[in-house]
């Protein structure tokens, strides 16, 4: 059965109350919710060639109606994000139904849908003064001393226009009160934002959450290598706690609440 048929069946059998996919609107593919009341819209259902965090839309819907049964088109990165959202109690797995789509038909497609495919190209000036999109974190640390690393990051952060695109598109950004809008941390009304505090605050929040979907980097108009930054954060989390965000539904070392901590960091390599 094709995907349109699967969605129609889920809705008619009331397995889901709404199904999140995409539709064409004035030549642009945008997120769209399909329900029993608009089954005729399924003729316009689109499932590929666009990247948007449908799981973030699902989180907002579930916040308003926790009993809502939601279906959605899911890529591999979507499934990873859903696991993180289940872990943090932002969504209930029993209320979510996914239809998996293969967004990785070829590893030769340039900057394809899946973040695991062909990476972005980096210009010569950026390679010389900033950070290559495709740099290996270990090589970057080995090839640059503290001063040079700091200089390269400051070059990248100085391009930030504080558009909040990285936060707004991120499927695992769900804090009710965003620290990036806390005037004690990030002073409002100034562009560019004070660096590096703006991006360090966000990087700390991404530790143990980022699923490397690459949407933040795609959304960034300043082409800051955000995936590289958050990968470094997650490398530390994996090294210390042995935890990989989104790999499965398991307790995160950052969700511990209470007086007694039961998880302990793994011993660091000598």
Buried (B, 14 or more C-beta within 10 A) or exposed (E): EEBBEBBBEBBEEEEBBBBBBBBEEEEEBEBBBBEEEEEEBBEBBBBBEBBBBBBBBBBEBBEEEEEBBBBBBBBBBBBBBBBBBBBBEBBBEEBBBBBEBEBBEEEEEEEBBBBBBBBBEBEEEBEEEBBBBBBEBEEBEEEBEEEEBEBBBEBBBBBBEBEBBBBBBBBBBBEEEBBBEEEEBBEEEEEEBEBBBBBBBBBEBBBBBBBBBBBBBBBBEBBBBBBBBBBBBBEEBBEBBEBBBBEEEEEBBBEEEEEEEEBEEEEEEE
